[in-house]
Amino acid sequence: METDAVPIEILLVEDNIDDVELTIMALRRGKISNSMHVVRDGEEALNYLFHRENYIEKKKAPIPGLILLDIKLPKINGIEVLKQVKNDRRLKLIPVVILTTSRRDEDIIRSYDLGVNSYIMKPVEFDKFIDVVKNIELYWVLTNTPPIIY
């Protein structure tokens, strides 16, 4: 059965404003036109995903087709966000890509143990960071066929 591709929403969970701007710039350079919603900490990410507090109205917080998640976040870390997403029957099929500076083996192992789809370390060089984000988007947004999530 063939289906028409529907542009997916992207949720970027990132507290570093420079990384947010670089990610958005990389998307523009890669001509990715999907909607991106940005939240700045783990608590806000969970509120968005579970439609709590400022995100009770579902149209303010559409279910993303991809989550780009940093580990080092204020309030609630990315590992805990990942755990709650993957333990929820409605959200667990959403692809989650960890995009972080953490090179700790414990973080990598724990992320995969919890069901992360990909773990990518952020390059410090500007051009390499742009390339990494473009490649993430090209695969997860244009190549991958996501599950239908209601």
N, C-alpha and C positions, 0 to 999 in steps of 0.2 A: 504494500500500500504506500503510495506516494503522498507526502504532505508538503504544503507550502511552508517554507521557513519563516518563522515569526521572529523578529528581532528580540533578543533576550535583554532583560534588564541586568545591569552589573552593579553589585554592591561592593564598594571599596571601603574596607575598614582600616583606616590609617590615621595615626595621630600626627605625623610629620607633614606639615604643610608643603614643604619642598617636594617630598615624595608624591603627594597628591597632585601637585602641579605638573611634575614630570610625567606621572602616569597619564594625566589628561592630555598633555602635549604629545606623548607617544601614541595615544589613540588617534588624535587628530592627524598626526603624520602617517599613521597606518590607514587612514581613511575609514576608521571604525566609527560608525554613527550611532551605536547603541546608547541608550540612556544609561548614565552612571549616577548612582546615588552614593554620597560620601558620608560616612559617619566617623567620628573622631576617637571613640573609645569602645571597649568591649561591652560596657553597659548599654550604650546607645545602639550598638549593633544588635544586641539581644532584644531591646525594646522595638527596634525596627522589624526584626524578623518575627517576633511574637506579637506584634501589633499592640504594644503597651505605651502608656504615657503619651508622648507627642505623636505617636504613630498609630493611634487607635483606628483612625480612618484608613482603610486598606488602600485607597487610591493615593495616599501620601507615602505608602510603603508597599509598592508592588513586590510580589515574590520574585527574587532575582533568579536568573538562570545561571549565574556565576557569582561566586563570592571570592574576592581577592582580600586575603586576611593577613595582617601583620600579627606577629606573636607578642611583641613588646608593646602592650597597650596600657593606658591608664585604666583605673577602676577594676576592670576584669580583663585578664590576659587572653590572648588569642587561642591558647590551648583550651581554656574553659569555654570560650565561644564555640570552638570546633566541637567540643564534647557535647554541648547542648544541641547544636545543629544536628549532629549525627545520631543523637538519641531521640530525636523527634520524628515520628513517622511521616509527617507532612514535609519536613525540610531535609531529611537525610539523603535524598537523591540529588540535591543541588550540588554540582561540582564546587569544591572548595580548593583554592590554590593558596598555599601559604607563600607569602612574598615578604621576606624578612632579612634582617642582618644576622640573625642568630645562626651560628655554626655549631651550636652545642649538639652533640650526639643524642643527648636525652630528649631535646626538643624534636629532632628529626624522627627518632624512634617512636616517641609518644604521639606525634602527629599522624604517622602512618598507622599506628595501632588504633587510633581513634577514627580512621577512615578518610584522611585527607587524600585528595586526588593527585596533588602534586606539591612538592616542597622546593621552592626556588629561593636561593640566596641573592639578595639585592647586590648588584655590582656597585662599587663606589664611583666608578667613572661614568660621567654623564652619558656618553654615546652608548656604552654597554648597557646602562640601565634602560635607555630608550629602546634598544634592540630587544632586550629581554621582555619588556612589556609588550612590544609589538608582536613578538613570537607567542606570548601567552594568549593575546587576543586573537591572533590569526588561528591558533589551534582551537581554543575553547569557544570562540564566538563564531568563526566561519567554518571550521572543519568538523568539529565534534557535533554529534547529534544528541541534544540533551533529552532527558526524560520529560514527559509532560507532567507538570506539577500544578496542582489545584490549590 
